[in-house]
Amino acid sequence: MAGGSTGASGRADGEFVLKPWELHGEGREFEKIGGELTKAVAALEQGLAALGAPWGADRPGSGFAAVYGPARGELVGGLRGLAGRVAGIGAGLHAMAARTADAESSAASGFGASAAPGAPGVSGATGVPGASPVTTAVYSTVPGATPGAAPTVPKDMPV
């Protein structure tokens, strides 16, 4: 992601951190880029339509048109689809942020807490209507480890 620490891994303790507010920020960026790409595709379509058929109606022009016409439609259609998918990544990041915050809140309340102990949180809304307040979720990549608990599981403990 753009310089953030969302999903940072490779830490010595085997953890990575998801920060919902950073996921929302990156989601907005993808939505913005998707919108800009949509505008660029619309401008391309208008420009191509304004050209009409500059290759002419003669035999060589007709041959070119037979190949160019379908390729032009496929290109523009593919670019429209790409713009939608890029914006969709933004929506997915927003959903991931909301679910991460909700899961963290649910897990913390199951242990009698309101958020991960010592985790830097941000009070306020997540930017998604109905979503829980923003918290930082810390997930361990050590097999059997409990998030926010000891970094390793004792060897004599069944997992």
Residue pairs with C-beta under 8 A, 6 or more apart in sequence:
1 7
1 22
1 26
2 26
2 29
4 19
4 22
4 25
4 26
5 17
5 19
5 22
6 17
6 18
6 19
6 22
6 23
6 26
7 16
7 17
7 18
8 16
8 17
9 16
9 141
13 140
13 142
13 151
14 140
14 141
14 142
14 145
14 151
15 138
15 139
15 140
15 141
15 142
15 151
16 138
16 139
16 141
17 136
17 137
17 138
17 139
18 100
18 136
18 137
18 138
18 139
19 136
19 137
20 97
20 98
20 100
20 101
20 126
20 134
20 135
20 136
20 137
21 97
21 122
21 126
21 127
21 134
23 93
23 94
23 96
23 97
23 100
24 93
24 94
24 97
24 126
24 127
24 128
26 90
26 93
27 89
27 90
27 91
27 92
27 93
27 94
27 97
28 90
29 90
30 86
30 87
30 89
30 90
30 93
31 87
31 90
31 91
32 90
33 86
33 87
34 83
34 84
34 85
34 86
34 87
34 88
34 89
34 90
35 83
35 87
37 79
37 82
37 83
37 86
38 80
38 83
38 84
38 87
40 79
41 76
41 79
41 80
41 83
44 76
44 79
45 76
48 72
48 76
53 61
53 65
55 61
55 64
55 65
55 68
94 127
94 128
95 128
97 126
97 127
97 128
97 131
98 126
98 128
98 131
98 132
100 137
101 126
101 131
101 132
101 133
101 134
101 135
101 137
102 131
102 132
103 137
104 115
104 116
104 135
104 136
104 137
105 114
105 115
105 132
105 133
105 135
107 147
108 114
108 115
108 116
108 135
115 121
115 135
115 136
116 135
116 136
116 137
116 138
116 147
116 148
117 148
119 135
119 136
119 137
119 138
119 148
120 136
121 133
121 134
121 135
121 136
122 133
122 134
122 135
123 133
123 134
124 133
124 134
125 131
125 133
125 134
126 132
126 133
126 134
137 147
138 147
138 148
139 147
140 146
140 147
140 149
140 151
142 151
142 152
142 153
143 153
143 159
144 153
144 157
144 159
145 151
145 152
145 153
153 159
